[in-house]
Amino acid sequence: TIETPPEDRYPVQTYVVEYHPDLVRDAIRRELGRGGQVYFIHNRIQDLERVMLHVKELVPEARVAMAHGQMKENDLEDVMLAFVEGEYDVLVCTTIIENGLDIANVNTLIVDEADQLGLAQLYRLRGRVGRTNRLAYAYFTYRPQKVINIQAQKRLNAIREFTEFGSGFKIAMRDLEIRGAGNLLGPEQHGQMLAVGFDLYCKLLAEAVEEARGRMPREEEKPPVPLIELRVDAYLPDNYISQSGLKMEMYRRLSL
């Protein structure tokens, strides 16, 4: 389903910057100043409580909650419902929120160590803000003086470049460029595809897809039934089946 945004909806203002406490403090206070809420993403559960305390120190006036996938189901539900009801200002959490959580009042996103996340994850996380006609902000941060590998740099550059609505296809193509298409056609390919060949594999795959859709091929599209002739005696010997009627029944069943 392709969502058509309202005419007055703004693209999310996206920044890829070094992590700095002043940046986080200013971003949170600006959002709270207009009555909004904030997502702070840190994708390591073992450090999440420490990060929550850090956010509380930066913005003492903010009401901060924590959420992650290893919490008990009831506890996680209570935290999320309280956040939806506006009882908390900042939700410090893992990437658990990327799975379709839609809270219109959350319009600032801060991602800690964004270089550790995949491009599709970054894109989905950015989609959690800017769900209304209010201008939204997304900060993808990385640690100062940290040496970022080339692929991580490409991912961050892509999320900064593609900010307009409907960028999902472009993001997917860039992700394909960064990660590669795999070795589907390469010399390391093995298994069933190598046994039947790529062309026949594609035909078999297409037939399986059409059959799953309930579209059986027309008679003229079906391949001819092969006739196999072997120079062996294919008859059943009398010492195996002595009764002629039973032997004819077995021939009939085999031919079917």
C-alpha beads as a LAMMPS data file, in Angstrom:
LAMMPS data file: protein, C-alpha beads

256 atoms
255 bonds

1 atom types
1 bond types

-500.0 500.0 xlo xhi
-500.0 500.0 ylo yhi
-500.0 500.0 zlo zhi

Masses

1 110.0

Atoms # bond

1 1 1 0.000 0.000 0.000
2 1 1 1.412 3.382 -1.015
3 1 1 0.508 6.122 1.407
4 1 1 -0.386 9.471 -0.133
5 1 1 0.747 12.226 2.238
6 1 1 -1.360 15.314 2.880
7 1 1 -0.587 18.344 0.717
8 1 1 0.713 20.308 3.715
9 1 1 2.926 17.535 5.079
10 1 1 6.608 18.387 5.217
11 1 1 9.509 16.066 4.430
12 1 1 11.479 15.026 7.502
13 1 1 14.481 17.283 8.084
14 1 1 17.344 14.769 8.144
15 1 1 20.773 15.353 9.689
16 1 1 23.781 13.035 9.824
17 1 1 26.065 14.437 12.508
18 1 1 28.547 13.539 15.224
19 1 1 26.943 12.809 18.560
20 1 1 27.196 15.729 20.985
21 1 1 25.287 16.217 24.259
22 1 1 24.417 19.811 23.380
23 1 1 22.864 18.665 20.100
24 1 1 20.693 16.117 21.885
25 1 1 19.714 18.568 24.618
26 1 1 18.713 21.276 22.132
27 1 1 16.787 18.861 19.893
28 1 1 14.774 17.438 22.799
29 1 1 14.027 20.831 24.342
30 1 1 12.929 22.269 21.002
31 1 1 10.457 19.416 20.528
32 1 1 9.170 19.677 24.095
33 1 1 8.801 23.412 23.627
34 1 1 6.168 22.854 20.952
35 1 1 4.376 20.148 22.918
36 1 1 5.806 17.172 21.070
37 1 1 7.573 13.936 22.011
38 1 1 10.897 12.350 21.107
39 1 1 12.258 8.943 20.146
40 1 1 15.840 8.266 21.247
41 1 1 17.104 5.072 19.600
42 1 1 19.951 3.034 21.050
43 1 1 20.017 -0.514 19.737
44 1 1 21.921 -2.292 22.523
45 1 1 19.708 -3.484 25.345
46 1 1 22.598 -3.931 27.795
47 1 1 23.385 -0.199 27.573
48 1 1 19.835 1.097 27.358
49 1 1 19.380 1.942 31.034
50 1 1 22.668 3.862 31.074
51 1 1 21.556 5.809 27.999
52 1 1 18.214 6.592 29.641
53 1 1 20.016 8.031 32.689
54 1 1 22.233 10.058 30.343
55 1 1 19.165 11.556 28.634
56 1 1 17.642 12.384 32.035
57 1 1 20.844 14.219 32.994
58 1 1 20.818 16.190 29.747
59 1 1 17.163 17.232 30.063
60 1 1 16.112 16.955 33.742
61 1 1 12.686 18.424 33.057
62 1 1 11.813 15.677 30.551
63 1 1 9.843 12.606 31.556
64 1 1 11.858 9.687 30.137
65 1 1 10.763 6.066 29.645
66 1 1 12.535 2.982 28.325
67 1 1 11.289 0.226 26.008
68 1 1 12.868 -2.807 24.377
69 1 1 11.885 -6.219 23.068
70 1 1 13.111 -8.228 26.064
71 1 1 10.718 -6.570 28.481
72 1 1 7.723 -8.522 29.722
73 1 1 4.792 -8.129 27.378
74 1 1 2.583 -6.389 29.938
75 1 1 5.367 -4.012 31.017
76 1 1 6.137 -3.072 27.421
77 1 1 2.465 -2.496 26.683
78 1 1 2.083 -0.285 29.763
79 1 1 5.074 1.854 28.774
80 1 1 3.900 2.281 25.188
81 1 1 0.331 3.121 26.180
82 1 1 1.605 5.674 28.691
83 1 1 3.824 7.197 26.004
84 1 1 0.916 7.373 23.567
85 1 1 -1.179 9.090 26.245
86 1 1 1.559 11.711 26.706
87 1 1 2.697 10.639 30.170
88 1 1 6.312 10.567 28.931
89 1 1 8.193 13.056 26.776
90 1 1 11.118 10.915 25.587
91 1 1 11.130 7.209 24.784
92 1 1 14.603 5.675 24.952
93 1 1 14.272 2.425 23.034
94 1 1 15.744 -0.043 20.590
95 1 1 14.699 -0.349 16.954
96 1 1 11.528 -2.083 18.171
97 1 1 9.583 1.017 17.149
98 1 1 10.387 0.527 13.459
99 1 1 7.605 -2.023 13.113
100 1 1 4.679 0.191 12.280
101 1 1 4.319 2.215 15.472
102 1 1 2.512 5.429 14.542
103 1 1 2.296 8.240 17.108
104 1 1 1.465 11.564 15.494
105 1 1 2.811 13.664 18.369
106 1 1 6.368 12.265 18.025
107 1 1 8.228 14.460 15.556
108 1 1 11.853 14.308 16.652
109 1 1 13.980 11.208 16.207
110 1 1 17.533 10.800 17.511
111 1 1 19.407 7.645 16.502
112 1 1 22.538 6.840 18.490
113 1 1 25.362 5.079 16.605
114 1 1 23.395 5.098 13.361
115 1 1 26.413 3.728 11.510
116 1 1 25.690 0.345 13.127
117 1 1 22.245 0.052 11.506
118 1 1 21.253 -1.049 8.031
119 1 1 19.939 1.355 5.428
120 1 1 16.449 -0.168 5.427
121 1 1 16.338 0.125 9.224
122 1 1 17.345 3.786 9.081
123 1 1 14.665 4.494 6.485
124 1 1 11.942 2.751 8.497
125 1 1 12.986 4.560 11.667
126 1 1 12.805 7.920 9.932
127 1 1 9.296 7.032 8.824
128 1 1 8.160 6.941 12.469
129 1 1 8.240 10.759 12.610
130 1 1 6.604 13.289 10.343
131 1 1 3.296 11.439 10.305
132 1 1 1.292 14.687 10.369
133 1 1 1.619 18.173 8.907
134 1 1 4.084 19.205 11.632
135 1 1 7.716 19.646 10.604
136 1 1 9.747 16.657 11.862
137 1 1 13.455 16.218 12.571
138 1 1 15.617 13.097 12.367
139 1 1 19.182 13.064 13.706
140 1 1 21.374 10.117 12.746
141 1 1 24.433 10.370 14.935
142 1 1 27.785 8.614 15.145
143 1 1 30.486 8.722 17.797
144 1 1 33.145 11.481 17.502
145 1 1 36.574 10.388 16.261
146 1 1 35.171 7.010 15.316
147 1 1 36.497 5.540 12.071
148 1 1 33.428 4.622 10.030
149 1 1 33.845 1.995 7.333
150 1 1 33.020 2.755 3.717
151 1 1 29.706 0.872 3.646
152 1 1 28.447 2.673 6.756
153 1 1 29.403 6.001 5.184
154 1 1 27.443 5.108 2.051
155 1 1 24.386 4.178 4.144
156 1 1 24.484 7.456 6.055
157 1 1 24.990 9.438 2.849
158 1 1 21.996 7.676 1.280
159 1 1 19.664 8.402 4.199
160 1 1 20.756 12.031 4.095
161 1 1 20.329 12.272 0.311
162 1 1 16.896 10.697 -0.136
163 1 1 14.573 12.764 2.021
164 1 1 11.595 13.370 -0.265
165 1 1 8.363 11.382 -0.089
166 1 1 8.338 8.078 -1.941
167 1 1 12.073 7.477 -1.570
168 1 1 11.646 3.819 -0.636
169 1 1 12.487 2.516 -4.116
170 1 1 15.568 4.705 -4.373
171 1 1 16.677 3.596 -0.926
172 1 1 16.207 -0.052 -1.929
173 1 1 18.268 0.425 -5.091
174 1 1 21.029 2.173 -3.184
175 1 1 20.988 -0.605 -0.592
176 1 1 21.377 -3.108 -3.425
177 1 1 24.350 -1.157 -4.741
178 1 1 25.990 -1.043 -1.304
179 1 1 25.452 -4.657 -0.271
180 1 1 25.603 -6.233 -3.721
181 1 1 23.198 -8.618 -5.414
182 1 1 24.807 -11.765 -4.031
183 1 1 26.245 -14.627 -6.070
184 1 1 23.069 -15.819 -7.777
185 1 1 24.890 -15.867 -11.121
186 1 1 28.424 -16.176 -9.787
187 1 1 30.833 -19.120 -9.910
188 1 1 30.200 -19.927 -6.235
189 1 1 26.571 -20.758 -6.942
190 1 1 25.726 -24.348 -6.136
191 1 1 22.832 -26.629 -5.357
192 1 1 19.666 -27.090 -7.395
193 1 1 20.147 -24.042 -9.599
194 1 1 23.535 -25.277 -10.771
195 1 1 22.031 -28.688 -11.482
196 1 1 19.234 -27.419 -13.758
197 1 1 20.808 -24.215 -15.099
198 1 1 19.721 -20.624 -14.531
199 1 1 17.366 -20.429 -17.532
200 1 1 15.434 -23.556 -16.577
201 1 1 15.443 -22.441 -12.933
202 1 1 13.754 -19.162 -13.923
203 1 1 11.129 -21.056 -15.929
204 1 1 10.414 -23.417 -13.042
205 1 1 10.195 -20.484 -10.649
206 1 1 7.783 -18.638 -12.948
207 1 1 5.601 -21.765 -13.228
208 1 1 5.569 -22.165 -9.443
209 1 1 4.529 -18.529 -8.985
210 1 1 1.727 -18.838 -11.538
211 1 1 0.522 -22.053 -9.926
212 1 1 0.496 -20.369 -6.506
213 1 1 -1.629 -17.613 -8.014
214 1 1 -4.055 -20.187 -9.372
215 1 1 -3.148 -19.554 -13.007
216 1 1 -2.411 -22.869 -14.651
217 1 1 -0.575 -22.689 -18.003
218 1 1 -2.576 -23.171 -21.208
219 1 1 -2.230 -26.442 -23.100
220 1 1 -0.036 -24.872 -25.798
221 1 1 2.260 -23.477 -23.099
222 1 1 2.817 -26.841 -21.445
223 1 1 6.065 -28.575 -22.382
224 1 1 5.716 -31.825 -24.373
225 1 1 5.653 -35.055 -22.391
226 1 1 8.950 -36.835 -23.016
227 1 1 9.040 -40.426 -24.229
228 1 1 11.809 -42.465 -22.648
229 1 1 12.811 -45.791 -24.239
230 1 1 15.105 -48.086 -22.266
231 1 1 16.651 -51.292 -23.584
232 1 1 15.520 -53.371 -20.638
233 1 1 12.825 -55.955 -20.081
234 1 1 9.991 -54.047 -18.387
235 1 1 7.612 -56.992 -18.039
236 1 1 6.660 -58.543 -14.718
237 1 1 7.875 -62.155 -14.521
238 1 1 5.472 -64.962 -13.724
239 1 1 7.443 -65.988 -10.653
240 1 1 6.761 -62.495 -9.249
241 1 1 3.022 -62.263 -10.120
242 1 1 1.539 -65.523 -11.327
243 1 1 -2.114 -64.475 -11.758
244 1 1 -2.667 -62.845 -15.127
245 1 1 -5.579 -60.682 -13.941
246 1 1 -3.546 -59.255 -11.088
247 1 1 -0.591 -58.735 -13.407
248 1 1 -2.751 -56.697 -15.851
249 1 1 -4.039 -54.615 -12.926
250 1 1 -0.471 -53.846 -11.915
251 1 1 0.414 -52.860 -15.496
252 1 1 -2.563 -50.489 -15.510
253 1 1 -1.591 -48.894 -12.233
254 1 1 2.002 -48.492 -13.315
255 1 1 0.997 -46.868 -16.588
256 1 1 -1.118 -44.336 -14.699

Bonds

1 1 1 2
2 1 2 3
3 1 3 4
4 1 4 5
5 1 5 6
6 1 6 7
7 1 7 8
8 1 8 9
9 1 9 10
10 1 10 11
11 1 11 12
12 1 12 13
13 1 13 14
14 1 14 15
15 1 15 16
16 1 16 17
17 1 17 18
18 1 18 19
19 1 19 20
20 1 20 21
21 1 21 22
22 1 22 23
23 1 23 24
24 1 24 25
25 1 25 26
26 1 26 27
27 1 27 28
28 1 28 29
29 1 29 30
30 1 30 31
31 1 31 32
32 1 32 33
33 1 33 34
34 1 34 35
35 1 35 36
36 1 36 37
37 1 37 38
38 1 38 39
39 1 39 40
40 1 40 41
41 1 41 42
42 1 42 43
43 1 43 44
44 1 44 45
45 1 45 46
46 1 46 47
47 1 47 48
48 1 48 49
49 1 49 50
50 1 50 51
51 1 51 52
52 1 52 53
53 1 53 54
54 1 54 55
55 1 55 56
56 1 56 57
57 1 57 58
58 1 58 59
59 1 59 60
60 1 60 61
61 1 61 62
62 1 62 63
63 1 63 64
64 1 64 65
65 1 65 66
66 1 66 67
67 1 67 68
68 1 68 69
69 1 69 70
70 1 70 71
71 1 71 72
72 1 72 73
73 1 73 74
74 1 74 75
75 1 75 76
76 1 76 77
77 1 77 78
78 1 78 79
79 1 79 80
80 1 80 81
81 1 81 82
82 1 82 83
83 1 83 84
84 1 84 85
85 1 85 86
86 1 86 87
87 1 87 88
88 1 88 89
89 1 89 90
90 1 90 91
91 1 91 92
92 1 92 93
93 1 93 94
94 1 94 95
95 1 95 96
96 1 96 97
97 1 97 98
98 1 98 99
99 1 99 100
100 1 100 101
101 1 101 102
102 1 102 103
103 1 103 104
104 1 104 105
105 1 105 106
106 1 106 107
107 1 107 108
108 1 108 109
109 1 109 110
110 1 110 111
111 1 111 112
112 1 112 113
113 1 113 114
114 1 114 115
115 1 115 116
116 1 116 117
117 1 117 118
118 1 118 119
119 1 119 120
120 1 120 121
121 1 121 122
122 1 122 123
123 1 123 124
124 1 124 125
125 1 125 126
126 1 126 127
127 1 127 128
128 1 128 129
129 1 129 130
130 1 130 131
131 1 131 132
132 1 132 133
133 1 133 134
134 1 134 135
135 1 135 136
136 1 136 137
137 1 137 138
138 1 138 139
139 1 139 140
140 1 140 141
141 1 141 142
142 1 142 143
143 1 143 144
144 1 144 145
145 1 145 146
146 1 146 147
147 1 147 148
148 1 148 149
149 1 149 150
150 1 150 151
151 1 151 152
152 1 152 153
153 1 153 154
154 1 154 155
155 1 155 156
156 1 156 157
157 1 157 158
158 1 158 159
159 1 159 160
160 1 160 161
161 1 161 162
162 1 162 163
163 1 163 164
164 1 164 165
165 1 165 166
166 1 166 167
167 1 167 168
168 1 168 169
169 1 169 170
170 1 170 171
171 1 171 172
172 1 172 173
173 1 173 174
174 1 174 175
175 1 175 176
176 1 176 177
177 1 177 178
178 1 178 179
179 1 179 180
180 1 180 181
181 1 181 182
182 1 182 183
183 1 183 184
184 1 184 185
185 1 185 186
186 1 186 187
187 1 187 188
188 1 188 189
189 1 189 190
190 1 190 191
191 1 191 192
192 1 192 193
193 1 193 194
194 1 194 195
195 1 195 196
196 1 196 197
197 1 197 198
198 1 198 199
199 1 199 200
200 1 200 201
201 1 201 202
202 1 202 203
203 1 203 204
204 1 204 205
205 1 205 206
206 1 206 207
207 1 207 208
208 1 208 209
209 1 209 210
210 1 210 211
211 1 211 212
212 1 212 213
213 1 213 214
214 1 214 215
215 1 215 216
216 1 216 217
217 1 217 218
218 1 218 219
219 1 219 220
220 1 220 221
221 1 221 222
222 1 222 223
223 1 223 224
224 1 224 225
225 1 225 226
226 1 226 227
227 1 227 228
228 1 228 229
229 1 229 230
230 1 230 231
231 1 231 232
232 1 232 233
233 1 233 234
234 1 234 235
235 1 235 236
236 1 236 237
237 1 237 238
238 1 238 239
239 1 239 240
240 1 240 241
241 1 241 242
242 1 242 243
243 1 243 244
244 1 244 245
245 1 245 246
246 1 246 247
247 1 247 248
248 1 248 249
249 1 249 250
250 1 250 251
251 1 251 252
252 1 252 253
253 1 253 254
254 1 254 255
255 1 255 256
